[in-house]
């Protein structure tokens, strides 16, 4: 490998690492809102609505007329899947390229 290509390879590896780390979610253990000391004595309207929906869908699922998946409210993981697939493909391409260069004797 010539010395002119070595910095380019180092920069590519660093950019790949930084790009992969961009898709790692942060692990903040603290919340931005203050902690509430008192527990609510009555359920919130959202909890009451979810309980009504759960009760009606439970009755529908017994009869088999309205089977639906639950909405868990989780975040959209599509960018993580696409980014992970992209970087996995990029890494596999680098491995294939280096094996090819080694077998050809460069």
Gaussian input, Z-matrix of N, CA and C with variables (Angstrom, degrees):
# hf/3-21g

backbone

0 1
 N
 C     1     B1
 C     2     B2     1     A1
 N     3     B3     2     A2     1     D1
 C     4     B4     3     A3     2     D2
 C     5     B5     4     A4     3     D3
 N     6     B6     5     A5     4     D4
 C     7     B7     6     A6     5     D5
 C     8     B8     7     A7     6     D6
 N     9     B9     8     A8     7     D7
 C    10    B10     9     A9     8     D8
 C    11    B11    10    A10     9     D9
 N    12    B12    11    A11    10    D10
 C    13    B13    12    A12    11    D11
 C    14    B14    13    A13    12    D12
 N    15    B15    14    A14    13    D13
 C    16    B16    15    A15    14    D14
 C    17    B17    16    A16    15    D15
 N    18    B18    17    A17    16    D16
 C    19    B19    18    A18    17    D17
 C    20    B20    19    A19    18    D18
 N    21    B21    20    A20    19    D19
 C    22    B22    21    A21    20    D20
 C    23    B23    22    A22    21    D21
 N    24    B24    23    A23    22    D22
 C    25    B25    24    A24    23    D23
 C    26    B26    25    A25    24    D24
 N    27    B27    26    A26    25    D25
 C    28    B28    27    A27    26    D26
 C    29    B29    28    A28    27    D27
 N    30    B30    29    A29    28    D28
 C    31    B31    30    A30    29    D29
 C    32    B32    31    A31    30    D30
 N    33    B33    32    A32    31    D31
 C    34    B34    33    A33    32    D32
 C    35    B35    34    A34    33    D33
 N    36    B36    35    A35    34    D34
 C    37    B37    36    A36    35    D35
 C    38    B38    37    A37    36    D36
 N    39    B39    38    A38    37    D37
 C    40    B40    39    A39    38    D38
 C    41    B41    40    A40    39    D39
 N    42    B42    41    A41    40    D40
 C    43    B43    42    A42    41    D41
 C    44    B44    43    A43    42    D42
 N    45    B45    44    A44    43    D43
 C    46    B46    45    A45    44    D44
 C    47    B47    46    A46    45    D45
 N    48    B48    47    A47    46    D46
 C    49    B49    48    A48    47    D47
 C    50    B50    49    A49    48    D48
 N    51    B51    50    A50    49    D49
 C    52    B52    51    A51    50    D50
 C    53    B53    52    A52    51    D51
 N    54    B54    53    A53    52    D52
 C    55    B55    54    A54    53    D53
 C    56    B56    55    A55    54    D54
 N    57    B57    56    A56    55    D55
 C    58    B58    57    A57    56    D56
 C    59    B59    58    A58    57    D57
 N    60    B60    59    A59    58    D58
 C    61    B61    60    A60    59    D59
 C    62    B62    61    A61    60    D60
 N    63    B63    62    A62    61    D61
 C    64    B64    63    A63    62    D62
 C    65    B65    64    A64    63    D63
 N    66    B66    65    A65    64    D64
 C    67    B67    66    A66    65    D65
 C    68    B68    67    A67    66    D66
 N    69    B69    68    A68    67    D67
 C    70    B70    69    A69    68    D68
 C    71    B71    70    A70    69    D69
 N    72    B72    71    A71    70    D70
 C    73    B73    72    A72    71    D71
 C    74    B74    73    A73    72    D72
 N    75    B75    74    A74    73    D73
 C    76    B76    75    A75    74    D74
 C    77    B77    76    A76    75    D75
 N    78    B78    77    A77    76    D76
 C    79    B79    78    A78    77    D77
 C    80    B80    79    A79    78    D78
 N    81    B81    80    A80    79    D79
 C    82    B82    81    A81    80    D80
 C    83    B83    82    A82    81    D81
 N    84    B84    83    A83    82    D82
 C    85    B85    84    A84    83    D83
 C    86    B86    85    A85    84    D84
 N    87    B87    86    A86    85    D85
 C    88    B88    87    A87    86    D86
 C    89    B89    88    A88    87    D87
 N    90    B90    89    A89    88    D88
 C    91    B91    90    A90    89    D89
 C    92    B92    91    A91    90    D90
 N    93    B93    92    A92    91    D91
 C    94    B94    93    A93    92    D92
 C    95    B95    94    A94    93    D93
 N    96    B96    95    A95    94    D94
 C    97    B97    96    A96    95    D95
 C    98    B98    97    A97    96    D96
 N    99    B99    98    A98    97    D97
 C   100   B100    99    A99    98    D98
 C   101   B101   100   A100    99    D99
 N   102   B102   101   A101   100   D100
 C   103   B103   102   A102   101   D101
 C   104   B104   103   A103   102   D102
 N   105   B105   104   A104   103   D103
 C   106   B106   105   A105   104   D104
 C   107   B107   106   A106   105   D105
 N   108   B108   107   A107   106   D106
 C   109   B109   108   A108   107   D107
 C   110   B110   109   A109   108   D108
 N   111   B111   110   A110   109   D109
 C   112   B112   111   A111   110   D110
 C   113   B113   112   A112   111   D111
 N   114   B114   113   A113   112   D112
 C   115   B115   114   A114   113   D113
 C   116   B116   115   A115   114   D114
 N   117   B117   116   A116   115   D115
 C   118   B118   117   A117   116   D116
 C   119   B119   118   A118   117   D117
 N   120   B120   119   A119   118   D118
 C   121   B121   120   A120   119   D119
 C   122   B122   121   A121   120   D120
 N   123   B123   122   A122   121   D121
 C   124   B124   123   A123   122   D122
 C   125   B125   124   A124   123   D123
 N   126   B126   125   A125   124   D124
 C   127   B127   126   A126   125   D125
 C   128   B128   127   A127   126   D126
 N   129   B129   128   A128   127   D127
 C   130   B130   129   A129   128   D128
 C   131   B131   130   A130   129   D129
 N   132   B132   131   A131   130   D130
 C   133   B133   132   A132   131   D131
 C   134   B134   133   A133   132   D132
 N   135   B135   134   A134   133   D133
 C   136   B136   135   A135   134   D134
 C   137   B137   136   A136   135   D135
 N   138   B138   137   A137   136   D136
 C   139   B139   138   A138   137   D137
 C   140   B140   139   A139   138   D138
 N   141   B141   140   A140   139   D139
 C   142   B142   141   A141   140   D140
 C   143   B143   142   A142   141   D141
 N   144   B144   143   A143   142   D142
 C   145   B145   144   A144   143   D143
 C   146   B146   145   A145   144   D144
 N   147   B147   146   A146   145   D145
 C   148   B148   147   A147   146   D146
 C   149   B149   148   A148   147   D147
 N   150   B150   149   A149   148   D148
 C   151   B151   150   A150   149   D149
 C   152   B152   151   A151   150   D150
 N   153   B153   152   A152   151   D151
 C   154   B154   153   A153   152   D152
 C   155   B155   154   A154   153   D153
 N   156   B156   155   A155   154   D154
 C   157   B157   156   A156   155   D155
 C   158   B158   157   A157   156   D156
 N   159   B159   158   A158   157   D157
 C   160   B160   159   A159   158   D158
 C   161   B161   160   A160   159   D159
 N   162   B162   161   A161   160   D160
 C   163   B163   162   A162   161   D161
 C   164   B164   163   A163   162   D162
 N   165   B165   164   A164   163   D163
 C   166   B166   165   A165   164   D164
 C   167   B167   166   A166   165   D165
 N   168   B168   167   A167   166   D166
 C   169   B169   168   A168   167   D167
 C   170   B170   169   A169   168   D168
 N   171   B171   170   A170   169   D169
 C   172   B172   171   A171   170   D170
 C   173   B173   172   A172   171   D171
 N   174   B174   173   A173   172   D172
 C   175   B175   174   A174   173   D173
 C   176   B176   175   A175   174   D174
 N   177   B177   176   A176   175   D175
 C   178   B178   177   A177   176   D176
 C   179   B179   178   A178   177   D177
 N   180   B180   179   A179   178   D178
 C   181   B181   180   A180   179   D179
 C   182   B182   181   A181   180   D180
 N   183   B183   182   A182   181   D181
 C   184   B184   183   A183   182   D182
 C   185   B185   184   A184   183   D183
 N   186   B186   185   A185   184   D184
 C   187   B187   186   A186   185   D185
 C   188   B188   187   A187   186   D186
 N   189   B189   188   A188   187   D187
 C   190   B190   189   A189   188   D188
 C   191   B191   190   A190   189   D189
 N   192   B192   191   A191   190   D190
 C   193   B193   192   A192   191   D191
 C   194   B194   193   A193   192   D192
 N   195   B195   194   A194   193   D193
 C   196   B196   195   A195   194   D194
 C   197   B197   196   A196   195   D195
 N   198   B198   197   A197   196   D196
 C   199   B199   198   A198   197   D197
 C   200   B200   199   A199   198   D198
 N   201   B201   200   A200   199   D199
 C   202   B202   201   A201   200   D200
 C   203   B203   202   A202   201   D201
 N   204   B204   203   A203   202   D202
 C   205   B205   204   A204   203   D203
 C   206   B206   205   A205   204   D204
 N   207   B207   206   A206   205   D205
 C   208   B208   207   A207   206   D206
 C   209   B209   208   A208   207   D207
 N   210   B210   209   A209   208   D208
 C   211   B211   210   A210   209   D209
 C   212   B212   211   A211   210   D210
 N   213   B213   212   A212   211   D211
 C   214   B214   213   A213   212   D212
 C   215   B215   214   A214   213   D213
 N   216   B216   215   A215   214   D214
 C   217   B217   216   A216   215   D215
 C   218   B218   217   A217   216   D216
 N   219   B219   218   A218   217   D217
 C   220   B220   219   A219   218   D218
 C   221   B221   220   A220   219   D219
 N   222   B222   221   A221   220   D220
 C   223   B223   222   A222   221   D221
 C   224   B224   223   A223   222   D222
 N   225   B225   224   A224   223   D223
 C   226   B226   225   A225   224   D224
 C   227   B227   226   A226   225   D225
 N   228   B228   227   A227   226   D226
 C   229   B229   228   A228   227   D227
 C   230   B230   229   A229   228   D228
 N   231   B231   230   A230   229   D229
 C   232   B232   231   A231   230   D230
 C   233   B233   232   A232   231   D231
 N   234   B234   233   A233   232   D232
 C   235   B235   234   A234   233   D233
 C   236   B236   235   A235   234   D234
 N   237   B237   236   A236   235   D235
 C   238   B238   237   A237   236   D236
 C   239   B239   238   A238   237   D237
 N   240   B240   239   A239   238   D238
 C   241   B241   240   A240   239   D239
 C   242   B242   241   A241   240   D240
 N   243   B243   242   A242   241   D241
 C   244   B244   243   A243   242   D242
 C   245   B245   244   A244   243   D243
 N   246   B246   245   A245   244   D244
 C   247   B247   246   A246   245   D245
 C   248   B248   247   A247   246   D246
 N   249   B249   248   A248   247   D247
 C   250   B250   249   A249   248   D248
 C   251   B251   250   A250   249   D249
 N   252   B252   251   A251   250   D250
 C   253   B253   252   A252   251   D251
 C   254   B254   253   A253   252   D252
 N   255   B255   254   A254   253   D253
 C   256   B256   255   A255   254   D254
 C   257   B257   256   A256   255   D255
 N   258   B258   257   A257   256   D256
 C   259   B259   258   A258   257   D257
 C   260   B260   259   A259   258   D258
 N   261   B261   260   A260   259   D259
 C   262   B262   261   A261   260   D260
 C   263   B263   262   A262   261   D261
 N   264   B264   263   A263   262   D262
 C   265   B265   264   A264   263   D263
 C   266   B266   265   A265   264   D264
 N   267   B267   266   A266   265   D265
 C   268   B268   267   A267   266   D266
 C   269   B269   268   A268   267   D267
 N   270   B270   269   A269   268   D268
 C   271   B271   270   A270   269   D269
 C   272   B272   271   A271   270   D270
 N   273   B273   272   A272   271   D271
 C   274   B274   273   A273   272   D272
 C   275   B275   274   A274   273   D273
 N   276   B276   275   A275   274   D274
 C   277   B277   276   A276   275   D275
 C   278   B278   277   A277   276   D276
 N   279   B279   278   A278   277   D277
 C   280   B280   279   A279   278   D278
 C   281   B281   280   A280   279   D279
 N   282   B282   281   A281   280   D280
 C   283   B283   282   A282   281   D281
 C   284   B284   283   A283   282   D282
 N   285   B285   284   A284   283   D283
 C   286   B286   285   A285   284   D284
 C   287   B287   286   A286   285   D285
 N   288   B288   287   A287   286   D286
 C   289   B289   288   A288   287   D287
 C   290   B290   289   A289   288   D288
 N   291   B291   290   A290   289   D289
 C   292   B292   291   A291   290   D290
 C   293   B293   292   A292   291   D291
 N   294   B294   293   A293   292   D292
 C   295   B295   294   A294   293   D293
 C   296   B296   295   A295   294   D294
 N   297   B297   296   A296   295   D295
 C   298   B298   297   A297   296   D296
 C   299   B299   298   A298   297   D297
 N   300   B300   299   A299   298   D298
 C   301   B301   300   A300   299   D299
 C   302   B302   301   A301   300   D300
 N   303   B303   302   A302   301   D301
 C   304   B304   303   A303   302   D302
 C   305   B305   304   A304   303   D303
 N   306   B306   305   A305   304   D304
 C   307   B307   306   A306   305   D305
 C   308   B308   307   A307   306   D306
 N   309   B309   308   A308   307   D307
 C   310   B310   309   A309   308   D308
 C   311   B311   310   A310   309   D309
 N   312   B312   311   A311   310   D310
 C   313   B313   312   A312   311   D311
 C   314   B314   313   A313   312   D312
 N   315   B315   314   A314   313   D313
 C   316   B316   315   A315   314   D314
 C   317   B317   316   A316   315   D315

   B1=1.4459
   B2=1.5242
   B3=1.2952
   B4=1.4565
   B5=1.5268
   B6=1.3155
   B7=1.4650
   B8=1.5228
   B9=1.3227
   B10=1.4666
   B11=1.5251
   B12=1.3257
   B13=1.4613
   B14=1.5247
   B15=1.3217
   B16=1.4614
   B17=1.5275
   B18=1.3405
   B19=1.4737
   B20=1.5325
   B21=1.3145
   B22=1.4620
   B23=1.5229
   B24=1.3192
   B25=1.4577
   B26=1.5291
   B27=1.3247
   B28=1.4588
   B29=1.5241
   B30=1.3209
   B31=1.4621
   B32=1.5222
   B33=1.3088
   B34=1.4618
   B35=1.5194
   B36=1.3307
   B37=1.4636
   B38=1.5231
   B39=1.3232
   B40=1.4664
   B41=1.5271
   B42=1.3231
   B43=1.4586
   B44=1.5245
   B45=1.3154
   B46=1.4617
   B47=1.5159
   B48=1.3200
   B49=1.4502
   B50=1.5240
   B51=1.3137
   B52=1.4613
   B53=1.5233
   B54=1.3173
   B55=1.4650
   B56=1.5120
   B57=1.3210
   B58=1.4658
   B59=1.5240
   B60=1.3244
   B61=1.4570
   B62=1.5224
   B63=1.3128
   B64=1.4627
   B65=1.5235
   B66=1.3253
   B67=1.4506
   B68=1.5301
   B69=1.3334
   B70=1.4516
   B71=1.5272
   B72=1.3263
   B73=1.4686
   B74=1.5161
   B75=1.3326
   B76=1.4554
   B77=1.5235
   B78=1.3165
   B79=1.4558
   B80=1.5260
   B81=1.3105
   B82=1.4553
   B83=1.5213
   B84=1.3274
   B85=1.4567
   B86=1.5131
   B87=1.3160
   B88=1.4564
   B89=1.5155
   B90=1.3202
   B91=1.4590
   B92=1.5172
   B93=1.3175
   B94=1.4564
   B95=1.5269
   B96=1.3237
   B97=1.4608
   B98=1.5236
   B99=1.3466
   B100=1.4702
   B101=1.5239
   B102=1.3171
   B103=1.4579
   B104=1.5222
   B105=1.3385
   B106=1.4635
   B107=1.5230
   B108=1.3337
   B109=1.4523
   B110=1.5221
   B111=1.3028
   B112=1.4592
   B113=1.5279
   B114=1.3136
   B115=1.4509
   B116=1.5223
   B117=1.3198
   B118=1.4603
   B119=1.5219
   B120=1.3380
   B121=1.4623
   B122=1.5258
   B123=1.3174
   B124=1.4609
   B125=1.5304
   B126=1.3137
   B127=1.4656
   B128=1.5287
   B129=1.3118
   B130=1.4618
   B131=1.5266
   B132=1.3195
   B133=1.4736
   B134=1.5286
   B135=1.3366
   B136=1.4588
   B137=1.5255
   B138=1.3303
   B139=1.4593
   B140=1.5171
   B141=1.3435
   B142=1.4592
   B143=1.5225
   B144=1.3390
   B145=1.4603
   B146=1.5266
   B147=1.3223
   B148=1.4618
   B149=1.5241
   B150=1.3288
   B151=1.4590
   B152=1.5275
   B153=1.3486
   B154=1.4693
   B155=1.5192
   B156=1.3404
   B157=1.4659
   B158=1.5187
   B159=1.3332
   B160=1.4673
   B161=1.5240
   B162=1.3285
   B163=1.4612
   B164=1.5247
   B165=1.3354
   B166=1.4701
   B167=1.5201
   B168=1.3414
   B169=1.4641
   B170=1.5158
   B171=1.3401
   B172=1.4611
   B173=1.5180
   B174=1.3200
   B175=1.4640
   B176=1.5115
   B177=1.3482
   B178=1.4636
   B179=1.5194
   B180=1.3555
   B181=1.4596
   B182=1.5211
   B183=1.3314
   B184=1.4573
   B185=1.5146
   B186=1.3450
   B187=1.4643
   B188=1.5128
   B189=1.3340
   B190=1.4615
   B191=1.5134
   B192=1.3312
   B193=1.4615
   B194=1.5147
   B195=1.3332
   B196=1.4632
   B197=1.5071
   B198=1.2971
   B199=1.4571
   B200=1.5232
   B201=1.3597
   B202=1.4583
   B203=1.5192
   B204=1.3052
   B205=1.4646
   B206=1.5184
   B207=1.3025
   B208=1.4560
   B209=1.5235
   B210=1.3196
   B211=1.4553
   B212=1.5237
   B213=1.3114
   B214=1.4521
   B215=1.5186
   B216=1.3214
   B217=1.4463
   B218=1.5087
   B219=1.3249
   B220=1.4536
   B221=1.5305
   B222=1.3232
   B223=1.4563
   B224=1.5268
   B225=1.3203
   B226=1.4578
   B227=1.5248
   B228=1.3208
   B229=1.4593
   B230=1.5231
   B231=1.3252
   B232=1.4651
   B233=1.5308
   B234=1.3477
   B235=1.4758
   B236=1.5245
   B237=1.3223
   B238=1.4583
   B239=1.5236
   B240=1.3153
   B241=1.4641
   B242=1.5250
   B243=1.3251
   B244=1.4669
   B245=1.5282
   B246=1.3373
   B247=1.4594
   B248=1.5170
   B249=1.3274
   B250=1.4612
   B251=1.5104
   B252=1.3374
   B253=1.4645
   B254=1.5213
   B255=1.3258
   B256=1.4616
   B257=1.5364
   B258=1.3168
   B259=1.4617
   B260=1.5211
   B261=1.3207
   B262=1.4618
   B263=1.5246
   B264=1.3239
   B265=1.4603
   B266=1.5304
   B267=1.3250
   B268=1.4628
   B269=1.5327
   B270=1.3205
   B271=1.4590
   B272=1.5164
   B273=1.3456
   B274=1.4705
   B275=1.5241
   B276=1.3264
   B277=1.4616
   B278=1.5184
   B279=1.3426
   B280=1.4638
   B281=1.5295
   B282=1.3145
   B283=1.4634
   B284=1.5246
   B285=1.3333
   B286=1.4700
   B287=1.5271
   B288=1.3284
   B289=1.4672
   B290=1.5253
   B291=1.3346
   B292=1.4652
   B293=1.5281
   B294=1.3316
   B295=1.4648
   B296=1.5187
   B297=1.3210
   B298=1.4674
   B299=1.5228
   B300=1.3475
   B301=1.4605
   B302=1.5220
   B303=1.3316
   B304=1.4706
   B305=1.5332
   B306=1.3129
   B307=1.4696
   B308=1.5152
   B309=1.3328
   B310=1.4612
   B311=1.5224
   B312=1.3274
   B313=1.4526
   B314=1.5100
   B315=1.3162
   B316=1.4754
   B317=1.4814
   A1=107.73
   A2=116.46
   A3=118.86
   A4=110.02
   A5=114.15
   A6=118.70
   A7=111.70
   A8=118.75
   A9=121.10
   A10=111.25
   A11=117.48
   A12=120.51
   A13=112.70
   A14=117.60
   A15=120.67
   A16=112.30
   A17=121.56
   A18=119.94
   A19=112.35
   A20=116.14
   A21=119.28
   A22=110.60
   A23=116.93
   A24=121.05
   A25=110.68
   A26=117.44
   A27=121.30
   A28=111.04
   A29=117.02
   A30=120.35
   A31=111.20
   A32=117.44
   A33=120.94
   A34=110.83
   A35=116.59
   A36=119.85
   A37=111.08
   A38=117.33
   A39=120.65
   A40=111.10
   A41=117.31
   A42=120.61
   A43=111.01
   A44=116.92
   A45=120.58
   A46=110.72
   A47=117.40
   A48=121.03
   A49=111.26
   A50=117.28
   A51=120.18
   A52=111.56
   A53=116.81
   A54=119.79
   A55=111.99
   A56=116.97
   A57=120.16
   A58=110.43
   A59=117.67
   A60=120.91
   A61=112.59
   A62=117.33
   A63=120.78
   A64=110.37
   A65=117.76
   A66=121.60
   A67=112.95
   A68=118.91
   A69=121.25
   A70=108.06
   A71=118.14
   A72=118.86
   A73=110.78
   A74=116.34
   A75=119.75
   A76=109.46
   A77=116.31
   A78=121.57
   A79=109.58
   A80=116.50
   A81=120.20
   A82=109.26
   A83=116.87
   A84=120.80
   A85=112.17
   A86=118.23
   A87=120.88
   A88=109.50
   A89=115.41
   A90=119.83
   A91=109.72
   A92=116.06
   A93=120.94
   A94=111.88
   A95=116.96
   A96=120.18
   A97=109.86
   A98=116.88
   A99=118.85
   A100=111.09
   A101=115.42
   A102=121.72
   A103=109.12
   A104=115.46
   A105=119.64
   A106=108.96
   A107=116.40
   A108=120.66
   A109=112.11
   A110=117.41
   A111=121.30
   A112=110.41
   A113=115.53
   A114=121.81
   A115=107.79
   A116=116.85
   A117=120.33
   A118=109.99
   A119=115.48
   A120=119.05
   A121=111.56
   A122=117.54
   A123=120.01
   A124=108.39
   A125=117.16
   A126=119.01
   A127=111.21
   A128=114.72
   A129=119.36
   A130=109.66
   A131=118.10
   A132=119.98
   A133=112.35
   A134=116.87
   A135=119.24
   A136=110.93
   A137=117.49
   A138=121.23
   A139=110.36
   A140=116.39
   A141=119.77
   A142=111.08
   A143=117.26
   A144=120.63
   A145=110.48
   A146=117.38
   A147=119.90
   A148=111.29
   A149=117.41
   A150=120.41
   A151=110.63
   A152=117.07
   A153=119.86
   A154=111.06
   A155=116.71
   A156=120.37
   A157=110.42
   A158=116.71
   A159=120.14
   A160=110.99
   A161=116.61
   A162=119.64
   A163=111.13
   A164=117.21
   A165=118.97
   A166=111.23
   A167=117.93
   A168=118.70
   A169=111.44
   A170=117.80
   A171=119.72
   A172=109.83
   A173=116.02
   A174=119.15
   A175=111.67
   A176=117.50
   A177=121.04
   A178=111.27
   A179=116.92
   A180=118.56
   A181=111.57
   A182=116.70
   A183=119.22
   A184=109.85
   A185=116.03
   A186=119.65
   A187=111.80
   A188=117.66
   A189=120.74
   A190=113.91
   A191=118.83
   A192=120.25
   A193=113.58
   A194=119.47
   A195=119.68
   A196=113.40
   A197=119.94
   A198=121.84
   A199=109.03
   A200=116.29
   A201=121.89
   A202=109.08
   A203=115.04
   A204=119.65
   A205=109.11
   A206=116.83
   A207=121.62
   A208=110.34
   A209=116.32
   A210=121.92
   A211=106.98
   A212=116.75
   A213=120.68
   A214=112.49
   A215=118.28
   A216=120.63
   A217=113.50
   A218=118.16
   A219=120.52
   A220=110.40
   A221=116.06
   A222=121.13
   A223=110.54
   A224=115.19
   A225=121.10
   A226=108.85
   A227=116.79
   A228=120.69
   A229=112.84
   A230=117.95
   A231=120.98
   A232=112.74
   A233=120.40
   A234=118.47
   A235=112.71
   A236=117.75
   A237=120.11
   A238=111.30
   A239=116.59
   A240=120.56
   A241=110.33
   A242=116.75
   A243=120.83
   A244=110.57
   A245=117.42
   A246=120.87
   A247=112.17
   A248=116.51
   A249=119.78
   A250=112.29
   A251=116.25
   A252=120.31
   A253=110.96
   A254=116.28
   A255=120.88
   A256=110.88
   A257=117.08
   A258=119.84
   A259=112.21
   A260=117.65
   A261=119.92
   A262=110.32
   A263=116.68
   A264=121.10
   A265=110.85
   A266=116.22
   A267=120.13
   A268=110.59
   A269=117.39
   A270=120.76
   A271=112.20
   A272=116.61
   A273=119.82
   A274=110.53
   A275=117.15
   A276=120.47
   A277=111.98
   A278=117.03
   A279=119.96
   A280=111.45
   A281=116.86
   A282=120.01
   A283=110.24
   A284=116.61
   A285=120.09
   A286=110.84
   A287=116.85
   A288=120.85
   A289=111.02
   A290=117.53
   A291=119.64
   A292=111.33
   A293=117.62
   A294=119.87
   A295=109.81
   A296=116.45
   A297=120.58
   A298=111.11
   A299=116.39
   A300=120.05
   A301=111.15
   A302=116.26
   A303=119.51
   A304=110.53
   A305=117.82
   A306=121.47
   A307=111.49
   A308=116.86
   A309=119.31
   A310=112.16
   A311=117.35
   A312=121.12
   A313=114.71
   A314=119.00
   A315=120.85
   A316=110.86
   D1=130.43
   D2=-178.65
   D3=-74.51
   D4=157.84
   D5=-178.10
   D6=-71.66
   D7=-18.37
   D8=178.23
   D9=-73.48
   D10=-28.53
   D11=-178.32
   D12=-85.82
   D13=-19.28
   D14=-175.96
   D15=-61.90
   D16=-45.64
   D17=177.49
   D18=-63.38
   D19=-35.02
   D20=178.19
   D21=-65.55
   D22=-40.35
   D23=177.92
   D24=-66.21
   D25=-40.54
   D26=177.73
   D27=-64.40
   D28=-42.88
   D29=178.53
   D30=-65.47
   D31=-37.58
   D32=178.13
   D33=-66.08
   D34=-42.44
   D35=178.61
   D36=-64.80
   D37=-41.01
   D38=178.98
   D39=-65.93
   D40=-41.95
   D41=178.56
   D42=-65.10
   D43=-37.88
   D44=177.96
   D45=-65.37
   D46=-43.00
   D47=178.62
   D48=-63.90
   D49=-45.34
   D50=178.14
   D51=-64.16
   D52=-38.95
   D53=177.32
   D54=-64.49
   D55=-38.74
   D56=178.81
   D57=-69.01
   D58=-39.93
   D59=179.67
   D60=-68.77
   D61=-21.24
   D62=178.67
   D63=-64.51
   D64=-28.73
   D65=-177.64
   D66=-88.53
   D67=-0.30
   D68=177.92
   D69=-82.67
   D70=123.13
   D71=-179.24
   D72=-69.77
   D73=151.93
   D74=179.47
   D75=-76.27
   D76=152.57
   D77=-177.58
   D78=-115.72
   D79=61.80
   D80=178.37
   D81=-76.98
   D82=125.61
   D83=-178.37
   D84=-92.09
   D85=-5.05
   D86=-179.89
   D87=-109.11
   D88=152.09
   D89=177.82
   D90=-100.79
   D91=160.55
   D92=-179.73
   D93=-82.67
   D94=-21.91
   D95=-178.63
   D96=-93.07
   D97=151.03
   D98=179.56
   D99=-69.12
   D100=155.06
   D101=-178.91
   D102=-79.44
   D103=134.78
   D104=177.15
   D105=-90.91
   D106=132.61
   D107=179.78
   D108=-85.32
   D109=-35.12
   D110=-175.63
   D111=-89.41
   D112=140.76
   D113=177.15
   D114=-92.21
   D115=136.52
   D116=-179.53
   D117=-66.69
   D118=134.81
   D119=-178.53
   D120=-80.79
   D121=-24.17
   D122=177.61
   D123=-120.32
   D124=149.00
   D125=-178.81
   D126=-68.29
   D127=151.90
   D128=179.16
   D129=-71.16
   D130=161.78
   D131=179.28
   D132=-59.51
   D133=-32.78
   D134=179.42
   D135=-66.60
   D136=-41.37
   D137=178.63
   D138=-64.80
   D139=-42.30
   D140=179.17
   D141=-63.22
   D142=-40.39
   D143=179.11
   D144=-66.02
   D145=-41.67
   D146=178.46
   D147=-64.26
   D148=-36.47
   D149=178.43
   D150=-66.25
   D151=-39.73
   D152=177.37
   D153=-64.08
   D154=-42.85
   D155=179.75
   D156=-65.27
   D157=-41.37
   D158=179.33
   D159=-63.99
   D160=-38.22
   D161=-179.98
   D162=-67.46
   D163=-40.12
   D164=-178.66
   D165=-73.88
   D166=-36.74
   D167=179.75
   D168=-75.00
   D169=-27.66
   D170=176.68
   D171=-66.22
   D172=-38.67
   D173=176.95
   D174=-68.16
   D175=-36.18
   D176=179.00
   D177=-70.42
   D178=-36.04
   D179=-176.43
   D180=-72.68
   D181=-24.99
   D182=176.41
   D183=-68.55
   D184=-41.01
   D185=179.85
   D186=-81.59
   D187=-16.84
   D188=176.78
   D189=84.93
   D190=17.45
   D191=-177.62
   D192=-95.41
   D193=-24.18
   D194=-174.59
   D195=-140.10
   D196=58.01
   D197=179.57
   D198=-75.80
   D199=121.16
   D200=179.06
   D201=-134.05
   D202=155.41
   D203=175.10
   D204=-81.44
   D205=150.36
   D206=-179.29
   D207=-76.71
   D208=144.17
   D209=174.02
   D210=-91.22
   D211=106.92
   D212=-175.29
   D213=-84.32
   D214=-14.14
   D215=-179.10
   D216=76.10
   D217=20.70
   D218=-179.27
   D219=-76.88
   D220=164.60
   D221=-178.60
   D222=-73.05
   D223=162.07
   D224=179.54
   D225=-79.20
   D226=116.25
   D227=-176.56
   D228=-95.48
   D229=6.68
   D230=-177.93
   D231=-58.26
   D232=-45.52
   D233=179.43
   D234=-61.70
   D235=-33.83
   D236=179.37
   D237=-68.86
   D238=-39.23
   D239=178.84
   D240=-67.06
   D241=-45.14
   D242=179.97
   D243=-65.05
   D244=-45.14
   D245=179.40
   D246=-63.93
   D247=-42.98
   D248=178.41
   D249=-62.87
   D250=-41.69
   D251=178.08
   D252=-64.68
   D253=-40.95
   D254=179.61
   D255=-61.56
   D256=-48.17
   D257=-177.63
   D258=-72.84
   D259=-30.30
   D260=174.06
   D261=-65.06
   D262=-42.24
   D263=177.15
   D264=-64.63
   D265=-41.68
   D266=179.00
   D267=-62.78
   D268=-43.30
   D269=178.03
   D270=-64.06
   D271=-41.68
   D272=177.62
   D273=-63.91
   D274=-36.02
   D275=176.50
   D276=-64.44
   D277=-40.93
   D278=177.24
   D279=-64.07
   D280=-40.39
   D281=178.66
   D282=-64.22
   D283=-46.26
   D284=-179.94
   D285=-62.49
   D286=-39.50
   D287=179.26
   D288=-64.77
   D289=-42.64
   D290=-178.48
   D291=-70.22
   D292=-35.97
   D293=176.95
   D294=-65.73
   D295=-40.93
   D296=179.05
   D297=-62.45
   D298=-43.51
   D299=179.95
   D300=-65.55
   D301=-37.46
   D302=-179.26
   D303=-67.75
   D304=-40.97
   D305=-178.29
   D306=-69.98
   D307=-30.68
   D308=179.21
   D309=-84.78
   D310=-9.22
   D311=174.42
   D312=82.93
   D313=31.44
   D314=177.73
   D315=-81.25

